[in-house]
Amino acid sequence: MQAMIPHHASEQVLSLQHNDLKDLLLLDSASLMHVFCNKDVVNRVWDNDQCLTPVTNCGPFEMRKKGHVPECDGIWMSDKSMMNVFSLALLMDKFCITFDSAVKNAFKVHTPCGIVEFE
């Protein structure tokens, strides 16, 4: 898995090929949910009773599966998504998140398993 990128690195993201995006984890300050496309970065995937239909710049699509990563159960899964997106708002509800640009231009998510950096 490639190093994580922040929500403001749009030029870097746009310069990557579509397949490369599926290997990135994005921390997004505008997302209201976690959505992953790469089944290789989750521990397991299961069918969900609920259906979620987000409306994106590419149009709406249905999601009927969820996945699990440590400390974040219930991540929506869709092969129609272009990348793996963590919602900053949802992570803030669960973990302490810090950012100190004087030290490093990175968000740090403090989890029980350790600190995860989005840079």
N, C-alpha and C positions, 0 to 999 in steps of 0.2 A: 504494500500500500504506500503510495506516495505521500509525502508530507502534507499536512492539512493546510488549507488556504483560508484566508479571512473573507468575509462577505464583500469587502471593498476591492478585491483583486480582479475586477471584471476584465481588464485587458489581458491578464494572464489566462483566465478561463476562456475567453473568446479565441485566443491563439491556439488552444489545444484542439486536437481532433476529438470527435464525438466519443470514440472508444476510450480515449484517455480520461475523459470526464467520469466514466463509470468507476475508475479507480481512486477518485478523490473523495474526501469528506469535506463538505462545505458547512460552515457555521453561518446561518442566515438570520439577520435581525428582522426580516420581514415575514418569515415563515411562521405559520401557526401550528404546524405539525412536523414531525420527523417523517421524511420520505426517502427510502433507499431504493436503488435499482439493482445493485450488485449483491446477489445472494451469497457471494463468497466472503462478504464482510460481516455476515450475521451468523449466529450459532444455529438457528433453526428458523424455518418459515412454516406458517400454518394458514389454512383457510379461515377466514373471519366471517361471522354471521352478518356483520354490518357491511354496507357498501359505502364508500366515500368517493365523491366525484368532484375533485378540485378543478377549477377553471384556471388555465394557465395561458401564457402568451401563445402557445401552440394549440389552444383549445381544450375542452374538457376531456377527461378520461376517467374510467372507473377503476377503483382499487378495491380488491376483495381479499387481499392477503396481508398478513402482518409478520414481522420478524423480531428476533431478540438479539440484542447485544448486551454485554454486561452493564448492569445498572440502568438500562433503558429498555424495558419490555414494551412490546406493542408498537413497534415502528412500522408504519405503513410501507408496503412493498409494491413496486410496480416496474415492470420492464419498459414502460413507456416514459418513465422519468429519465432525464439526461444525466443525473448525478445523485449522489447520496447526500441528503440535506438534513442537518440537525437544526432544529428551531432554537434560536438563542433564548427566546422567552420560556420555552418548556424546560430547557436546561437550567435556566435561572431559578425556576420553581423548585428544582431538586438539588442543585449544587451551588457552591460559591464560585463566582466567575470574576476574575480580575484582569485588568489591562493596565499596564504601566509603560507608556511609550518612551519614557526616559531610560528604561531598562532594555525592553525588547518590544518590537512592534508585533505583539501577539496577544490573543486572548488565552487565558489559562483557566481551564475547567478543573476544579478541585474535586475529585471523586474519591470514594473509599479505596479504589484500586490504584490511585496515584493521580498526578497532574497530567492532563491532556492539553497540548498546545495547538492552537489554530493560528498559523502564521502565514 
